[in-house]
Amino acid sequence: MGKARAAAPKRTDTKLKSKSAGASKKPAKKAGKDPNKPKRPASAFFVFMEDFREKYKKEHPNNKSVAAVGKAGGDKWKSLSEAEKAPYVAKAEKRKVEYNKNIQAYNKRLAEGTNGADEEESDKSKSEVNDDDEDEDESGEEEDDDE
């Protein structure tokens, strides 16, 4: 019976060790964010805050607290009626439509396997190489013509 008791804790210890060993391993790193991916559009509140910050800074030029501006903006937004919020909601909807177009184009580029940054860099490198080649060709042609 003594052996049976001694064997039982060993089993649980091995289970604990295997769990802790798995937990100590770092998960695989996620791929970094793509800098070319379109940014999500601002909500109606954040569109409102863009205008509100400018007004607030004019009225309170000595205020350096971001929290105070945010708190005042939040209070003002809560006090607005639906009719007063409507222009901000409309601007936010416009931005959302534009974002949806951009994200579809972005996803299409990803599906095709091309990346906007790669295209720009490759165009730049091609143009720089072509410019150099053209300069060399022109100078080379002139030298060939002289000979």
Chimera marker file (.cmm) of the C-alpha trace (Angstrom):
<marker_set name="trace">
<marker id="1" x="0.000" y="0.000" z="0.000" r="1" g="1" b="0" radius="0.5"/>
<marker id="2" x="2.885" y="2.319" z="0.659" r="1" g="1" b="0" radius="0.5"/>
<marker id="3" x="4.037" y="1.983" z="-2.926" r="1" g="1" b="0" radius="0.5"/>
<marker id="4" x="0.593" y="2.835" z="-4.298" r="1" g="1" b="0" radius="0.5"/>
<marker id="5" x="0.502" y="6.048" z="-2.301" r="1" g="1" b="0" radius="0.5"/>
<marker id="6" x="3.966" y="7.013" z="-3.426" r="1" g="1" b="0" radius="0.5"/>
<marker id="7" x="3.067" y="6.383" z="-7.092" r="1" g="1" b="0" radius="0.5"/>
<marker id="8" x="-0.050" y="8.568" z="-7.020" r="1" g="1" b="0" radius="0.5"/>
<marker id="9" x="1.748" y="11.830" z="-6.163" r="1" g="1" b="0" radius="0.5"/>
<marker id="10" x="4.330" y="11.156" z="-8.855" r="1" g="1" b="0" radius="0.5"/>
<marker id="11" x="1.602" y="11.000" z="-11.486" r="1" g="1" b="0" radius="0.5"/>
<marker id="12" x="0.116" y="14.296" z="-10.438" r="1" g="1" b="0" radius="0.5"/>
<marker id="13" x="3.570" y="15.816" z="-10.255" r="1" g="1" b="0" radius="0.5"/>
<marker id="14" x="4.302" y="14.813" z="-13.835" r="1" g="1" b="0" radius="0.5"/>
<marker id="15" x="0.980" y="16.277" z="-14.940" r="1" g="1" b="0" radius="0.5"/>
<marker id="16" x="1.729" y="19.493" z="-13.140" r="1" g="1" b="0" radius="0.5"/>
<marker id="17" x="5.196" y="19.598" z="-14.644" r="1" g="1" b="0" radius="0.5"/>
<marker id="18" x="3.834" y="19.114" z="-18.161" r="1" g="1" b="0" radius="0.5"/>
<marker id="19" x="1.255" y="21.856" z="-17.670" r="1" g="1" b="0" radius="0.5"/>
<marker id="20" x="3.769" y="24.267" z="-16.211" r="1" g="1" b="0" radius="0.5"/>
<marker id="21" x="6.258" y="23.443" z="-18.948" r="1" g="1" b="0" radius="0.5"/>
<marker id="22" x="3.649" y="24.318" z="-21.577" r="1" g="1" b="0" radius="0.5"/>
<marker id="23" x="2.725" y="27.500" z="-19.768" r="1" g="1" b="0" radius="0.5"/>
<marker id="24" x="6.314" y="28.669" z="-19.517" r="1" g="1" b="0" radius="0.5"/>
<marker id="25" x="6.817" y="28.452" z="-23.280" r="1" g="1" b="0" radius="0.5"/>
<marker id="26" x="6.227" y="31.741" z="-25.020" r="1" g="1" b="0" radius="0.5"/>
<marker id="27" x="3.498" y="31.663" z="-27.644" r="1" g="1" b="0" radius="0.5"/>
<marker id="28" x="4.543" y="32.189" z="-31.231" r="1" g="1" b="0" radius="0.5"/>
<marker id="29" x="4.921" y="35.856" z="-32.071" r="1" g="1" b="0" radius="0.5"/>
<marker id="30" x="2.128" y="37.362" z="-34.092" r="1" g="1" b="0" radius="0.5"/>
<marker id="31" x="3.029" y="38.982" z="-37.345" r="1" g="1" b="0" radius="0.5"/>
<marker id="32" x="3.531" y="42.720" z="-37.026" r="1" g="1" b="0" radius="0.5"/>
<marker id="33" x="0.860" y="45.149" z="-38.099" r="1" g="1" b="0" radius="0.5"/>
<marker id="34" x="0.887" y="46.178" z="-41.718" r="1" g="1" b="0" radius="0.5"/>
<marker id="35" x="1.602" y="49.912" z="-41.915" r="1" g="1" b="0" radius="0.5"/>
<marker id="36" x="-0.236" y="50.076" z="-45.258" r="1" g="1" b="0" radius="0.5"/>
<marker id="37" x="-3.532" y="48.844" z="-43.845" r="1" g="1" b="0" radius="0.5"/>
<marker id="38" x="-6.120" y="51.643" z="-43.768" r="1" g="1" b="0" radius="0.5"/>
<marker id="39" x="-6.892" y="52.981" z="-40.319" r="1" g="1" b="0" radius="0.5"/>
<marker id="40" x="-10.381" y="52.549" z="-38.933" r="1" g="1" b="0" radius="0.5"/>
<marker id="41" x="-12.572" y="55.623" z="-39.235" r="1" g="1" b="0" radius="0.5"/>
<marker id="42" x="-13.350" y="57.836" z="-36.273" r="1" g="1" b="0" radius="0.5"/>
<marker id="43" x="-16.733" y="57.443" z="-34.614" r="1" g="1" b="0" radius="0.5"/>
<marker id="44" x="-19.164" y="60.355" z="-34.436" r="1" g="1" b="0" radius="0.5"/>
<marker id="45" x="-17.890" y="61.209" z="-30.957" r="1" g="1" b="0" radius="0.5"/>
<marker id="46" x="-14.289" y="61.486" z="-32.134" r="1" g="1" b="0" radius="0.5"/>
<marker id="47" x="-15.345" y="63.596" z="-35.110" r="1" g="1" b="0" radius="0.5"/>
<marker id="48" x="-17.083" y="65.872" z="-32.595" r="1" g="1" b="0" radius="0.5"/>
<marker id="49" x="-13.975" y="65.911" z="-30.406" r="1" g="1" b="0" radius="0.5"/>
<marker id="50" x="-11.831" y="67.167" z="-33.305" r="1" g="1" b="0" radius="0.5"/>
<marker id="51" x="-13.920" y="70.343" z="-33.457" r="1" g="1" b="0" radius="0.5"/>
<marker id="52" x="-14.419" y="70.547" z="-29.710" r="1" g="1" b="0" radius="0.5"/>
<marker id="53" x="-10.665" y="70.444" z="-28.965" r="1" g="1" b="0" radius="0.5"/>
<marker id="54" x="-10.044" y="73.489" z="-31.156" r="1" g="1" b="0" radius="0.5"/>
<marker id="55" x="-12.845" y="75.459" z="-29.486" r="1" g="1" b="0" radius="0.5"/>
<marker id="56" x="-11.767" y="74.363" z="-26.020" r="1" g="1" b="0" radius="0.5"/>
<marker id="57" x="-8.152" y="75.388" z="-26.635" r="1" g="1" b="0" radius="0.5"/>
<marker id="58" x="-9.257" y="78.837" z="-27.768" r="1" g="1" b="0" radius="0.5"/>
<marker id="59" x="-11.438" y="79.282" z="-24.681" r="1" g="1" b="0" radius="0.5"/>
<marker id="60" x="-8.872" y="77.800" z="-22.268" r="1" g="1" b="0" radius="0.5"/>
<marker id="61" x="-5.399" y="78.576" z="-23.663" r="1" g="1" b="0" radius="0.5"/>
<marker id="62" x="-3.632" y="77.862" z="-20.347" r="1" g="1" b="0" radius="0.5"/>
<marker id="63" x="-5.084" y="74.371" z="-19.931" r="1" g="1" b="0" radius="0.5"/>
<marker id="64" x="-2.476" y="71.690" z="-20.636" r="1" g="1" b="0" radius="0.5"/>
<marker id="65" x="-4.487" y="68.722" z="-19.330" r="1" g="1" b="0" radius="0.5"/>
<marker id="66" x="-5.669" y="66.257" z="-21.955" r="1" g="1" b="0" radius="0.5"/>
<marker id="67" x="-7.948" y="64.666" z="-19.378" r="1" g="1" b="0" radius="0.5"/>
<marker id="68" x="-9.750" y="67.953" z="-18.750" r="1" g="1" b="0" radius="0.5"/>
<marker id="69" x="-10.419" y="68.406" z="-22.458" r="1" g="1" b="0" radius="0.5"/>
<marker id="70" x="-11.674" y="64.843" z="-22.769" r="1" g="1" b="0" radius="0.5"/>
<marker id="71" x="-13.917" y="65.150" z="-19.749" r="1" g="1" b="0" radius="0.5"/>
<marker id="72" x="-15.390" y="68.446" z="-20.944" r="1" g="1" b="0" radius="0.5"/>
<marker id="73" x="-15.897" y="66.976" z="-24.420" r="1" g="1" b="0" radius="0.5"/>
<marker id="74" x="-17.630" y="63.904" z="-23.041" r="1" g="1" b="0" radius="0.5"/>
<marker id="75" x="-19.947" y="66.008" z="-20.918" r="1" g="1" b="0" radius="0.5"/>
<marker id="76" x="-20.763" y="68.242" z="-23.881" r="1" g="1" b="0" radius="0.5"/>
<marker id="77" x="-21.423" y="65.234" z="-26.144" r="1" g="1" b="0" radius="0.5"/>
<marker id="78" x="-23.822" y="63.749" z="-23.595" r="1" g="1" b="0" radius="0.5"/>
<marker id="79" x="-25.723" y="67.019" z="-23.386" r="1" g="1" b="0" radius="0.5"/>
<marker id="80" x="-26.162" y="67.319" z="-27.177" r="1" g="1" b="0" radius="0.5"/>
<marker id="81" x="-29.490" y="66.362" z="-28.727" r="1" g="1" b="0" radius="0.5"/>
<marker id="82" x="-29.744" y="63.932" z="-31.619" r="1" g="1" b="0" radius="0.5"/>
<marker id="83" x="-30.260" y="66.857" z="-34.009" r="1" g="1" b="0" radius="0.5"/>
<marker id="84" x="-27.048" y="68.493" z="-32.768" r="1" g="1" b="0" radius="0.5"/>
<marker id="85" x="-25.153" y="65.210" z="-33.153" r="1" g="1" b="0" radius="0.5"/>
<marker id="86" x="-26.455" y="64.640" z="-36.699" r="1" g="1" b="0" radius="0.5"/>
<marker id="87" x="-23.673" y="66.492" z="-38.586" r="1" g="1" b="0" radius="0.5"/>
<marker id="88" x="-21.006" y="64.523" z="-36.720" r="1" g="1" b="0" radius="0.5"/>
<marker id="89" x="-22.824" y="61.257" z="-37.353" r="1" g="1" b="0" radius="0.5"/>
<marker id="90" x="-23.013" y="62.143" z="-41.071" r="1" g="1" b="0" radius="0.5"/>
<marker id="91" x="-19.270" y="62.905" z="-41.207" r="1" g="1" b="0" radius="0.5"/>
<marker id="92" x="-18.528" y="59.636" z="-39.432" r="1" g="1" b="0" radius="0.5"/>
<marker id="93" x="-20.687" y="57.726" z="-41.924" r="1" g="1" b="0" radius="0.5"/>
<marker id="94" x="-18.831" y="59.367" z="-44.834" r="1" g="1" b="0" radius="0.5"/>
<marker id="95" x="-15.513" y="58.323" z="-43.322" r="1" g="1" b="0" radius="0.5"/>
<marker id="96" x="-16.823" y="54.817" z="-42.781" r="1" g="1" b="0" radius="0.5"/>
<marker id="97" x="-17.878" y="54.502" z="-46.437" r="1" g="1" b="0" radius="0.5"/>
<marker id="98" x="-14.453" y="55.758" z="-47.547" r="1" g="1" b="0" radius="0.5"/>
<marker id="99" x="-12.781" y="53.322" z="-45.154" r="1" g="1" b="0" radius="0.5"/>
<marker id="100" x="-14.816" y="50.419" z="-46.525" r="1" g="1" b="0" radius="0.5"/>
<marker id="101" x="-13.684" y="51.282" z="-50.064" r="1" g="1" b="0" radius="0.5"/>
<marker id="102" x="-10.065" y="51.516" z="-48.934" r="1" g="1" b="0" radius="0.5"/>
<marker id="103" x="-10.161" y="48.275" z="-46.966" r="1" g="1" b="0" radius="0.5"/>
<marker id="104" x="-11.700" y="46.407" z="-49.922" r="1" g="1" b="0" radius="0.5"/>
<marker id="105" x="-8.938" y="47.702" z="-52.178" r="1" g="1" b="0" radius="0.5"/>
<marker id="106" x="-6.362" y="46.752" z="-49.527" r="1" g="1" b="0" radius="0.5"/>
<marker id="107" x="-7.785" y="43.237" z="-49.167" r="1" g="1" b="0" radius="0.5"/>
<marker id="108" x="-7.828" y="42.863" z="-52.948" r="1" g="1" b="0" radius="0.5"/>
<marker id="109" x="-4.126" y="43.808" z="-53.084" r="1" g="1" b="0" radius="0.5"/>
<marker id="110" x="-3.377" y="41.259" z="-50.355" r="1" g="1" b="0" radius="0.5"/>
<marker id="111" x="-5.315" y="38.567" z="-52.199" r="1" g="1" b="0" radius="0.5"/>
<marker id="112" x="-3.308" y="39.290" z="-55.338" r="1" g="1" b="0" radius="0.5"/>
<marker id="113" x="-0.159" y="38.973" z="-53.302" r="1" g="1" b="0" radius="0.5"/>
<marker id="114" x="1.074" y="42.498" z="-53.816" r="1" g="1" b="0" radius="0.5"/>
<marker id="115" x="1.681" y="45.079" z="-51.170" r="1" g="1" b="0" radius="0.5"/>
<marker id="116" x="1.319" y="48.839" z="-51.620" r="1" g="1" b="0" radius="0.5"/>
<marker id="117" x="4.677" y="49.573" z="-50.008" r="1" g="1" b="0" radius="0.5"/>
<marker id="118" x="6.413" y="46.958" z="-52.121" r="1" g="1" b="0" radius="0.5"/>
<marker id="119" x="4.935" y="48.472" z="-55.271" r="1" g="1" b="0" radius="0.5"/>
<marker id="120" x="6.054" y="51.961" z="-54.312" r="1" g="1" b="0" radius="0.5"/>
<marker id="121" x="9.532" y="50.806" z="-53.366" r="1" g="1" b="0" radius="0.5"/>
<marker id="122" x="9.860" y="48.702" z="-56.493" r="1" g="1" b="0" radius="0.5"/>
<marker id="123" x="8.674" y="51.599" z="-58.657" r="1" g="1" b="0" radius="0.5"/>
<marker id="124" x="11.173" y="53.884" z="-56.989" r="1" g="1" b="0" radius="0.5"/>
<marker id="125" x="13.986" y="51.398" z="-57.333" r="1" g="1" b="0" radius="0.5"/>
<marker id="126" x="13.067" y="50.718" z="-60.957" r="1" g="1" b="0" radius="0.5"/>
<marker id="127" x="12.935" y="54.403" z="-61.770" r="1" g="1" b="0" radius="0.5"/>
<marker id="128" x="16.255" y="55.021" z="-60.039" r="1" g="1" b="0" radius="0.5"/>
<marker id="129" x="17.831" y="52.085" z="-61.838" r="1" g="1" b="0" radius="0.5"/>
<marker id="130" x="16.277" y="53.159" z="-65.133" r="1" g="1" b="0" radius="0.5"/>
<marker id="131" x="17.470" y="56.712" z="-64.595" r="1" g="1" b="0" radius="0.5"/>
<marker id="132" x="20.967" y="55.418" z="-63.995" r="1" g="1" b="0" radius="0.5"/>
<marker id="133" x="20.734" y="53.108" z="-66.993" r="1" g="1" b="0" radius="0.5"/>
<marker id="134" x="19.476" y="55.917" z="-69.200" r="1" g="1" b="0" radius="0.5"/>
<marker id="135" x="22.336" y="58.150" z="-68.087" r="1" g="1" b="0" radius="0.5"/>
<marker id="136" x="24.816" y="55.375" z="-68.780" r="1" g="1" b="0" radius="0.5"/>
<marker id="137" x="23.154" y="54.514" z="-72.094" r="1" g="1" b="0" radius="0.5"/>
<marker id="138" x="23.167" y="58.129" z="-73.184" r="1" g="1" b="0" radius="0.5"/>
<marker id="139" x="26.769" y="58.572" z="-72.194" r="1" g="1" b="0" radius="0.5"/>
<marker id="140" x="27.607" y="55.182" z="-73.645" r="1" g="1" b="0" radius="0.5"/>
<marker id="141" x="25.868" y="56.013" z="-76.909" r="1" g="1" b="0" radius="0.5"/>
<marker id="142" x="27.671" y="59.309" z="-77.132" r="1" g="1" b="0" radius="0.5"/>
<marker id="143" x="30.985" y="57.594" z="-76.554" r="1" g="1" b="0" radius="0.5"/>
<marker id="144" x="30.141" y="54.955" z="-79.149" r="1" g="1" b="0" radius="0.5"/>
<marker id="145" x="29.179" y="57.667" z="-81.635" r="1" g="1" b="0" radius="0.5"/>
<marker id="146" x="32.460" y="59.488" z="-81.028" r="1" g="1" b="0" radius="0.5"/>
<marker id="147" x="34.511" y="56.394" z="-81.750" r="1" g="1" b="0" radius="0.5"/>
<link id1="1" id2="2" r="1" g="1" b="0" radius="0.2"/>
<link id1="2" id2="3" r="1" g="1" b="0" radius="0.2"/>
<link id1="3" id2="4" r="1" g="1" b="0" radius="0.2"/>
<link id1="4" id2="5" r="1" g="1" b="0" radius="0.2"/>
<link id1="5" id2="6" r="1" g="1" b="0" radius="0.2"/>
<link id1="6" id2="7" r="1" g="1" b="0" radius="0.2"/>
<link id1="7" id2="8" r="1" g="1" b="0" radius="0.2"/>
<link id1="8" id2="9" r="1" g="1" b="0" radius="0.2"/>
<link id1="9" id2="10" r="1" g="1" b="0" radius="0.2"/>
<link id1="10" id2="11" r="1" g="1" b="0" radius="0.2"/>
<link id1="11" id2="12" r="1" g="1" b="0" radius="0.2"/>
<link id1="12" id2="13" r="1" g="1" b="0" radius="0.2"/>
<link id1="13" id2="14" r="1" g="1" b="0" radius="0.2"/>
<link id1="14" id2="15" r="1" g="1" b="0" radius="0.2"/>
<link id1="15" id2="16" r="1" g="1" b="0" radius="0.2"/>
<link id1="16" id2="17" r="1" g="1" b="0" radius="0.2"/>
<link id1="17" id2="18" r="1" g="1" b="0" radius="0.2"/>
<link id1="18" id2="19" r="1" g="1" b="0" radius="0.2"/>
<link id1="19" id2="20" r="1" g="1" b="0" radius="0.2"/>
<link id1="20" id2="21" r="1" g="1" b="0" radius="0.2"/>
<link id1="21" id2="22" r="1" g="1" b="0" radius="0.2"/>
<link id1="22" id2="23" r="1" g="1" b="0" radius="0.2"/>
<link id1="23" id2="24" r="1" g="1" b="0" radius="0.2"/>
<link id1="24" id2="25" r="1" g="1" b="0" radius="0.2"/>
<link id1="25" id2="26" r="1" g="1" b="0" radius="0.2"/>
<link id1="26" id2="27" r="1" g="1" b="0" radius="0.2"/>
<link id1="27" id2="28" r="1" g="1" b="0" radius="0.2"/>
<link id1="28" id2="29" r="1" g="1" b="0" radius="0.2"/>
<link id1="29" id2="30" r="1" g="1" b="0" radius="0.2"/>
<link id1="30" id2="31" r="1" g="1" b="0" radius="0.2"/>
<link id1="31" id2="32" r="1" g="1" b="0" radius="0.2"/>
<link id1="32" id2="33" r="1" g="1" b="0" radius="0.2"/>
<link id1="33" id2="34" r="1" g="1" b="0" radius="0.2"/>
<link id1="34" id2="35" r="1" g="1" b="0" radius="0.2"/>
<link id1="35" id2="36" r="1" g="1" b="0" radius="0.2"/>
<link id1="36" id2="37" r="1" g="1" b="0" radius="0.2"/>
<link id1="37" id2="38" r="1" g="1" b="0" radius="0.2"/>
<link id1="38" id2="39" r="1" g="1" b="0" radius="0.2"/>
<link id1="39" id2="40" r="1" g="1" b="0" radius="0.2"/>
<link id1="40" id2="41" r="1" g="1" b="0" radius="0.2"/>
<link id1="41" id2="42" r="1" g="1" b="0" radius="0.2"/>
<link id1="42" id2="43" r="1" g="1" b="0" radius="0.2"/>
<link id1="43" id2="44" r="1" g="1" b="0" radius="0.2"/>
<link id1="44" id2="45" r="1" g="1" b="0" radius="0.2"/>
<link id1="45" id2="46" r="1" g="1" b="0" radius="0.2"/>
<link id1="46" id2="47" r="1" g="1" b="0" radius="0.2"/>
<link id1="47" id2="48" r="1" g="1" b="0" radius="0.2"/>
<link id1="48" id2="49" r="1" g="1" b="0" radius="0.2"/>
<link id1="49" id2="50" r="1" g="1" b="0" radius="0.2"/>
<link id1="50" id2="51" r="1" g="1" b="0" radius="0.2"/>
<link id1="51" id2="52" r="1" g="1" b="0" radius="0.2"/>
<link id1="52" id2="53" r="1" g="1" b="0" radius="0.2"/>
<link id1="53" id2="54" r="1" g="1" b="0" radius="0.2"/>
<link id1="54" id2="55" r="1" g="1" b="0" radius="0.2"/>
<link id1="55" id2="56" r="1" g="1" b="0" radius="0.2"/>
<link id1="56" id2="57" r="1" g="1" b="0" radius="0.2"/>
<link id1="57" id2="58" r="1" g="1" b="0" radius="0.2"/>
<link id1="58" id2="59" r="1" g="1" b="0" radius="0.2"/>
<link id1="59" id2="60" r="1" g="1" b="0" radius="0.2"/>
<link id1="60" id2="61" r="1" g="1" b="0" radius="0.2"/>
<link id1="61" id2="62" r="1" g="1" b="0" radius="0.2"/>
<link id1="62" id2="63" r="1" g="1" b="0" radius="0.2"/>
<link id1="63" id2="64" r="1" g="1" b="0" radius="0.2"/>
<link id1="64" id2="65" r="1" g="1" b="0" radius="0.2"/>
<link id1="65" id2="66" r="1" g="1" b="0" radius="0.2"/>
<link id1="66" id2="67" r="1" g="1" b="0" radius="0.2"/>
<link id1="67" id2="68" r="1" g="1" b="0" radius="0.2"/>
<link id1="68" id2="69" r="1" g="1" b="0" radius="0.2"/>
<link id1="69" id2="70" r="1" g="1" b="0" radius="0.2"/>
<link id1="70" id2="71" r="1" g="1" b="0" radius="0.2"/>
<link id1="71" id2="72" r="1" g="1" b="0" radius="0.2"/>
<link id1="72" id2="73" r="1" g="1" b="0" radius="0.2"/>
<link id1="73" id2="74" r="1" g="1" b="0" radius="0.2"/>
<link id1="74" id2="75" r="1" g="1" b="0" radius="0.2"/>
<link id1="75" id2="76" r="1" g="1" b="0" radius="0.2"/>
<link id1="76" id2="77" r="1" g="1" b="0" radius="0.2"/>
<link id1="77" id2="78" r="1" g="1" b="0" radius="0.2"/>
<link id1="78" id2="79" r="1" g="1" b="0" radius="0.2"/>
<link id1="79" id2="80" r="1" g="1" b="0" radius="0.2"/>
<link id1="80" id2="81" r="1" g="1" b="0" radius="0.2"/>
<link id1="81" id2="82" r="1" g="1" b="0" radius="0.2"/>
<link id1="82" id2="83" r="1" g="1" b="0" radius="0.2"/>
<link id1="83" id2="84" r="1" g="1" b="0" radius="0.2"/>
<link id1="84" id2="85" r="1" g="1" b="0" radius="0.2"/>
<link id1="85" id2="86" r="1" g="1" b="0" radius="0.2"/>
<link id1="86" id2="87" r="1" g="1" b="0" radius="0.2"/>
<link id1="87" id2="88" r="1" g="1" b="0" radius="0.2"/>
<link id1="88" id2="89" r="1" g="1" b="0" radius="0.2"/>
<link id1="89" id2="90" r="1" g="1" b="0" radius="0.2"/>
<link id1="90" id2="91" r="1" g="1" b="0" radius="0.2"/>
<link id1="91" id2="92" r="1" g="1" b="0" radius="0.2"/>
<link id1="92" id2="93" r="1" g="1" b="0" radius="0.2"/>
<link id1="93" id2="94" r="1" g="1" b="0" radius="0.2"/>
<link id1="94" id2="95" r="1" g="1" b="0" radius="0.2"/>
<link id1="95" id2="96" r="1" g="1" b="0" radius="0.2"/>
<link id1="96" id2="97" r="1" g="1" b="0" radius="0.2"/>
<link id1="97" id2="98" r="1" g="1" b="0" radius="0.2"/>
<link id1="98" id2="99" r="1" g="1" b="0" radius="0.2"/>
<link id1="99" id2="100" r="1" g="1" b="0" radius="0.2"/>
<link id1="100" id2="101" r="1" g="1" b="0" radius="0.2"/>
<link id1="101" id2="102" r="1" g="1" b="0" radius="0.2"/>
<link id1="102" id2="103" r="1" g="1" b="0" radius="0.2"/>
<link id1="103" id2="104" r="1" g="1" b="0" radius="0.2"/>
<link id1="104" id2="105" r="1" g="1" b="0" radius="0.2"/>
<link id1="105" id2="106" r="1" g="1" b="0" radius="0.2"/>
<link id1="106" id2="107" r="1" g="1" b="0" radius="0.2"/>
<link id1="107" id2="108" r="1" g="1" b="0" radius="0.2"/>
<link id1="108" id2="109" r="1" g="1" b="0" radius="0.2"/>
<link id1="109" id2="110" r="1" g="1" b="0" radius="0.2"/>
<link id1="110" id2="111" r="1" g="1" b="0" radius="0.2"/>
<link id1="111" id2="112" r="1" g="1" b="0" radius="0.2"/>
<link id1="112" id2="113" r="1" g="1" b="0" radius="0.2"/>
<link id1="113" id2="114" r="1" g="1" b="0" radius="0.2"/>
<link id1="114" id2="115" r="1" g="1" b="0" radius="0.2"/>
<link id1="115" id2="116" r="1" g="1" b="0" radius="0.2"/>
<link id1="116" id2="117" r="1" g="1" b="0" radius="0.2"/>
<link id1="117" id2="118" r="1" g="1" b="0" radius="0.2"/>
<link id1="118" id2="119" r="1" g="1" b="0" radius="0.2"/>
<link id1="119" id2="120" r="1" g="1" b="0" radius="0.2"/>
<link id1="120" id2="121" r="1" g="1" b="0" radius="0.2"/>
<link id1="121" id2="122" r="1" g="1" b="0" radius="0.2"/>
<link id1="122" id2="123" r="1" g="1" b="0" radius="0.2"/>
<link id1="123" id2="124" r="1" g="1" b="0" radius="0.2"/>
<link id1="124" id2="125" r="1" g="1" b="0" radius="0.2"/>
<link id1="125" id2="126" r="1" g="1" b="0" radius="0.2"/>
<link id1="126" id2="127" r="1" g="1" b="0" radius="0.2"/>
<link id1="127" id2="128" r="1" g="1" b="0" radius="0.2"/>
<link id1="128" id2="129" r="1" g="1" b="0" radius="0.2"/>
<link id1="129" id2="130" r="1" g="1" b="0" radius="0.2"/>
<link id1="130" id2="131" r="1" g="1" b="0" radius="0.2"/>
<link id1="131" id2="132" r="1" g="1" b="0" radius="0.2"/>
<link id1="132" id2="133" r="1" g="1" b="0" radius="0.2"/>
<link id1="133" id2="134" r="1" g="1" b="0" radius="0.2"/>
<link id1="134" id2="135" r="1" g="1" b="0" radius="0.2"/>
<link id1="135" id2="136" r="1" g="1" b="0" radius="0.2"/>
<link id1="136" id2="137" r="1" g="1" b="0" radius="0.2"/>
<link id1="137" id2="138" r="1" g="1" b="0" radius="0.2"/>
<link id1="138" id2="139" r="1" g="1" b="0" radius="0.2"/>
<link id1="139" id2="140" r="1" g="1" b="0" radius="0.2"/>
<link id1="140" id2="141" r="1" g="1" b="0" radius="0.2"/>
<link id1="141" id2="142" r="1" g="1" b="0" radius="0.2"/>
<link id1="142" id2="143" r="1" g="1" b="0" radius="0.2"/>
<link id1="143" id2="144" r="1" g="1" b="0" radius="0.2"/>
<link id1="144" id2="145" r="1" g="1" b="0" radius="0.2"/>
<link id1="145" id2="146" r="1" g="1" b="0" radius="0.2"/>
<link id1="146" id2="147" r="1" g="1" b="0" radius="0.2"/>
</marker_set>
